[in-house]
Amino acid sequence: MPEPAAPRAKARRLRLPSFALALPAWAWLVLFFVLPVAVVFYYSFGYKPGIFGTHATDVLSFDRYAEVLTPVFFDTFTNTLWIGIAGTLLCLIIGLPVAYWMALKAPPQWKGLLLALVLVPFWTNFLVRTIGWQVILAPEGWVSQLLQTVGFGPIDILYSRTAVLLGVVYNYLPLMILPLFVAFDRVGLPVREASKDLGAGPFRTFLRVTLPLARPGVIVGVLLVYIPLMGDYITATVLGGAQGNMVGQLVAAQFQTAQNWALGSAMAVMLILIILASVAIMGFALWLISLPFRRANRLVLGTPKEVTA
């Protein structure tokens, strides 16, 4: 006699939609990014109501953006863009060989220590690290005195754009090394050995195999360095002076000192637009540069008749 079928459970489990797991992340993003940016964007159309007021939005206009585009502020935006691009390129030039050596050439037992050497300075307070560079680059500092003892003149680059460039490269270099290290570490040894077995030398293997496979890490590293570097104002305040002025200083001054929230918001919006536009231009330029390499690596298969001929 056949056994009766197992009774079905009357109560069904409550099944949430698949996007429910992402709701906390979306809530955090909306609350701490989208809303603040929207408020800043709204304030940028306002004005400063008198000496003791900070902002007013009863009359909306583009007048604050016209103030931002004046030569006084436009030169600072140009200087910020120059420091951002140059600092990112220097971090990439320095960080690429360091990350490659750490991931593929260093002994495996030393990788943890090398990563710690990169991370420990990064965990130190940002302001303390920047003030340390102020001590190093000061004309009366120990570096300048050491150079004078060996016959060189005192260094005089403090409070200049060069000092700001050195400071941002030092402060943001770990953000470039870490994603590059992860990307190179994921490029397996069999892939590189296969390239060498097929006749490619070390340089060609790096250029045609290792670097294309590590391209996501390069993109992440560039974005992690370039975006916060463009908004940095601590390094420019401590090391830059008048010659190394950046937009972050102007925005902070308008909110904290001048109490002109409308003008500061317009500057912040213009900075965001410049960052987005420059990232899009750099991405398009990289796509154009990599286009010949992708065409060279493309494999074209013939028809069966061409193969048997």
N, C-alpha and C positions, 0 to 999 in steps of 0.2 A: 504493500500500500504506500503510495507516494506521500512524502512528508509535506505538511502545509507550508506555504511560502511565509517568510518572515514578515511580520506586520510592519507597514511603513510608519515612520515617525510622523505624528500629527503636526508637531511643531517644527517649523522650518527656521533655519538660522537666518538671522538678519545679515544680509550681504550688502556691504557698502560699495559704492562705485570705485573704480580703480584709481581715480584721481584724488580720492580722499586722503591718501597718505601724503600727498603733496600740499594739502591745505595749510598745515603749519608754516611751511616754507613760503607759500604765497602770501599768507597773512603777515609774516615778518617782512617780506619784501615790500608789500603795499604800505605797511605801517611805518617802516623806518627808511624807505627810499622813495616810493612813488609820491606819497603825501607830502613829505618835506620838499621834494623837488617841485611839486605842484604849487605849494605855498610860495616858494622862492620865485617861481615863474609868475605868479599872480602879483606879488609885491613889486616885481620889476616894472610894471606898468603904472605904479603909483608915483608919489612924490614925497618930499620931506616937508611937513607942515610947520614951519617956523623953527626957531632955535632949539626948543626943548622937545619937539616932537621927533619921533623916529620914522614913521611912515603914515601915509594916508592913501586910500584907494577909492575915494569918492569920485575922483576924476582920473580916468585911465588914458594913457597916451604912450607914445614911443619916445618921449623926450629923453628918458634916461639912457636909452640905447644910443641916441645921438650924442650924448655926453661921453659914453664909453668909446665911441669911434673917433673922438678928437685926438690930435697928435700926442697930447700929454699921456693918455692911457694906451694909445695904439702902439707906441714904442715899447711899453712894458709887455704887452701881449706878444709882440715880435720877439723880444728878449726871452720870454717864457717859452715860446715855441722852439727857439734855437737851443736853449738849455735842455728842454725835454727830448728833442730828437738826438742831440749830441750825447746827452747822458745815457739814453737808451742804447745807442749804437756802441758806446764805450763799454757798457755793461755786457752787451752781447759779445763784443770782441774779447773781453777779458773772461767772461763766464763760460764761453763755448769750449775753449781748450781745457779749462779747469774741470768742468763737468765731464768732459770726454775722458780725461785722465782718471778722475775719481771713479767713473762707472766702468771703464773698460780696461784700464791699464794698472790701476792700483791693486795691491793684493787684497783679496776678499776680507781678510781679518782686520784690515785697516779702514775699511769703508765706514764703519760706525764712528770711529774716531774722527775721520775727515769730515763727516757730516756734522759732528758735534762742533768742530772748529769753525764751520760755516755758520751754525745756528747760534752758538753761545754769544758772539758779539751782537747778533741781531736781536737777542732777547734783552740786551741792555737798553736802558731808556734812550729814546730817540734824541732828546735834547742833550743828554749827557754826552752821547757820541759826537754830536755836532759841536758842542763846546770843546771837546777834546781836539777836534780839528782846528778850532780857533786858537788853541794854545800852540799847536804844532806850526801853524802858518804865521804866527805873530812875528814881526821883525825882531823882537827881543826874546823870542822863544828859544828852546834848546836846539831845534833844528837849524835855525839861523845862526846861533852861536857856534855850532859845530861846523857849519860851512865857512864861517869866518876864520876858524882856527886852521883850516886847510887852505886858505888863500882865496876863497870865494866871498863875494859880497853878501850882505844880508838879503834874505828873500823878502819881497815886497808884493805879495799877491793877495794878502788879506783884504777883505771888503772889495772884491772884484768878481767878475763873472767867472774867471778861472777858479777862484776859491769855491764858488757855489757849485761849479761842475765837479770838482774833486769831492766835495761833500756829498752830493747826490749819488755819485758813482759808488762811494763807500757805503752809504746808507741803504741803497737799493740793490746792490750786487747780489746778496743772498736770494732775493726774489727771482733773480735770473738763473742762478746756479741750480737751485732746487728742482724746478721743472725740467731743466735740461738734463740733470743727473737722472731723473726718473725716466725720461725719454730715451737716453742712451743706454740705460741699464736694461730696458726692455728689448733692445736690439740684440738678439741672441747671437752667440758665437757661431752656431752652424750657418747662419745666413752670411756672415762675413767670411767664414772659411769657404763657403760655396762660391762666393764672388772671387776669392783669390784662386780657387781651383779652376775657374773659368778663364783665368788669365789677367784679371784686374790687379793692379798694384795697390799698395796701401792708400795712396792719395785718391785714386779713382774709386776704390771701394768706399772710402769715406764720402766722396762727393756724390756718387751715384747710388749708394746703397744705404749707408749709415745715416747720412744727413737727411735724405728724403723720409726715411722711417721715423726720424726724430723731429720732423717738422711740426707736429702738434705741440711738442714741448717748447720749440722755439717761439711759436705763436703765443702760447700761454705766458712764457717768460717776458716777451716784449710787452704784452698787455699789462701784466702785473707790475712792470717797472714804469711804463710810460704814463699810464692813467694816474696813479697817485703822485708821480713825480711832477706832473703838470700842475697839480693843486698844492704842492708843498710850499709852505711859507716859513717854516721853522729854519730850514737850511739857509734860505735867502736872507732871513732876518739876522741870523747869527754871523754868517760868513759873507753876505753879499754887499751890504751897505747900499749906496746910491747906484753903483754900477751893476750890481747883481740883483736888481729889483725884479720881483716876479708878481704875477697876478694874484696869487694867494695872499700876499701882503696887502695889496690894495683892497681885496674883499674883506679881509680881517679888519683893516683900518676903517673901512666904511661902516662896518657893523659895531665895532667896539669904541673907536675914537670919535669919528665924525657923526655917528648915530644917524647915518643916512642909509636906512635899510633898502630903500628903493634903488638907489644907485649901486649899492653892494649886490643886490639881487640881480640887477642887469649885468653886472660884471661876472657874476657866477654863471648866469645863463649863457653869456657869450663864451666863457671858458668851456662850458660843457659842449657847446656847438663846435668850438674849435677842436676839442678833443675828438668828437665824433667824426668831424670832417677829415682831420688828419689821419685817424685810424682807417677810414674808408679809402683815402688816397694811398696810404702805405699798403693796404691790402691789395688794391688794384695794381700797384706797382710790382708787388711781389708776384702776383698772378701773371703779369706780363713777363717778368724775368724768368719765372719757372716754366713758361709755355714752351720754349724751345727744348728744354730737357724732357718735358712730358711727351713731346712729339718724337724725340729721339728714342725714348724708351718704349714707344708704342709698337706692339707686335701685330703685324699684318699677316693674316692667313689667306692663302690662295684658295681657289676653288678646287674640287677634287680633280678636274681635268688638268689644271696647272700643276698639281702635286704629282700626278702620275706621268706627266709629260717628261 
